[in-house]
């Protein structure tokens, strides 16, 4: 069992979830994927390979030491209710972007300020929350190609952020500490901007890079 | 008179304002800088050179065809009240980042959702609003060196955004259309993240690049 124990991907049959699962499993991590339907999750795990196994979201949350939630914004509430009994004391990494169709190119933040803070409120203070992977295009991440995109990682605990930074690095991306969980608003909002840029500039999945010479902090 | 007529920089004695004024004047644009004190503005204009002239913020707003507002968040209300009588029908480019000291590394968005939307409300619907230049480090922009930073430009009118994109390009940066004015929240929030990254990774002015092959839209 490498690194951070078992990593559970909630919503792992979706585009982003499957891509994260595949990259982490390929990097040698122990990964399980969850879905509302255990059968769908199993089928997707078999399709993805790399030793992945599929199960219900609740079972995946139970199995995971780190739990990455990759469901659309409108499925957030129901999904968090499903996993809540199984994540006490664990690190939950929220990837939710508060897109509100049909105007997905328009920033529309929730009343809580960000989806990540909304997740913290839904799961309660006994759960450690980080957020990341907002700006990565799932259809690129599912491939083996190099992706020119940094992953901003937010969370109130530096050690928890560092776990996620290392997961991003293991996936061939660059994880960058972005500060407190409330700062997640920046990356979440940026996703609508990137969708606008994709359309306006005919880009196949625009991303971001932080420029400047970053010297990683001591652990 | 090149390009977009006279460009007025409100708060042009500040770090960001002076840097924008200098780069645009150096690029051959007609630029005036305003300050609360006309004397300070004149002195700064002389110091910066490149044919810049200084005056009060109100006079600069009156002289400008495009009016760029570069004042700190806590000076926004007073400054907008000063220039409001002089900007009807003009394009006002807001650069305000809603930093709330002492916690400037923490995203704290205003109730309106963004400083740019706040500016739109303060100046009224008769004024064209765009926002840009949130993520550029003034102390780097004031020099002649190349800066690795894109400038996201927001506004509800494409032609107005294009004017600002071209100003960014003229300054040696890359302007990128970022969509509706409400999307300004993304770049404004990102500034707190970049300040956090500067501190955490010992960076001298982190910026952002949009990755992917951007094909500029037809005018």
Interface residues (C-beta under 8 A of the other chain):
Chain A: X105 X106 X107 X108 X109 X113 X148 X149 X152 X176 X177 X178 X179 X180 X182 X183 X185 X186 X187 X189 X190 X192 X193 X194 X196 X197 X198 X200 X201 X202 X203 X204 X205 X206 X207 X208 X209 X210 X211 X212 X213 X214 X215 X216 X217
Chain B: X105 X106 X107 X108 X109 X113 X148 X149 X152 X176 X177 X178 X179 X180 X182 X183 X185 X186 X187 X189 X190 X192 X193 X194 X196 X197 X198 X200 X201 X202 X203 X204 X205 X206 X207 X208 X209 X210 X211 X212 X213 X214 X215 X216 X217
